Amino acid sequence: MSGGYSKKLALRLDAAQFSAYEGTPPTRPEWTGARVALVALSAVLVAMVAGLAVFGGWLITRDFPSFFPIAGGIPLLLLAWALRPRLGDDGDTWHELRRDDAPTLFALLDRVAAAAGTRLPDRVTLDADFNASAGTHGWLRRRTLRLGLPLFGIFTPQQRVAMLAHEFGHFVNGDPSQDVLTEPAIRTPLILADLVRPSETFVSDNLWGQLAERALWPFQVVLERLFVFVGVGVIAVAARDHQRAEYCADALAVRLAGSSATEAMLVDFATAEQLCGTIAAVERGTQANPATARRHHPGAARWREAADAWRASVDVEAALDSSVEDTSLWHDHPPAGLRARIVRSWPHTDPSVVLSDADSARIDTELHRFYARAGRDIAWSAA
């Protein structure tokens, strides 16, 4: 699919989804035909992988220790292991935050979780990304909330509530991106593409081996491209359901943090690249003075001042227009510009969870040493 055609299709799908939710906030992501198909495909793939494992084990044990059954069974077991369902992990942890580290922040998390109708995540982690995320991982389905300190640091008190409410929304709204039932369908085609991908060079050291590699090479290329084509198609289908979940999480943010704060948060997302650059420039100035950077780091205060100056200078509507155009069939988030505008279309809502300026300042004090560490990461990564 050509880039121009895929972008036009993505724009049409984005517009259709916007129209479906314009004026009326969604509640939960509905079960769509695409999601049913993904679950069905996952069931078939899991059954096939289980069959490979059982058949491989049977070959190895039926006439053990005969060479040929073992030689046939081991590759089947290895293939089944490579294609096994994954339940995800929460990746590298920059810092795992404890309640004793930030009691005011955890008190806010308690309030937002109660208002959202869910429990606290099992882990709250920090990093230096301009982002936040929530996910469910592992066989025990442990929940992790990740807070990107540059993003959290520049937000107003109510924007912080909106961000947390949005992330908690992924725990309560049946987000298909957290669904173990669709994971095999999304991952398996790309795993198969990796398995059949031909080597860039012929590795055999004898003539017959090289001839065999050359003979197999075109078939490997065709299979790899076929699996990639299927894989990106499945991802495109799954992305639409994830985008619906994002709108549902935004609706929860509006209900808890209010319309104004949620819209302001989404405008910041639409200008994220520029805000990141602004924060990095400020932080490089801080890091240029070692004494200030190490012992008297200003925390998020200077980031917020720079962000406020940027917000005052930006043409919001132009930024939202630009964000709407930045779309793709494979993006799992709707354009931030559409998200901000759809919040405007919903009935205005006052916040039900309010974070006071004083409590927000206490949270900054609790996170001060982590802001200093994030500042070093920001300055180095932007250098």
Disulfide bonds with the S-S distance in Angstrom:
none
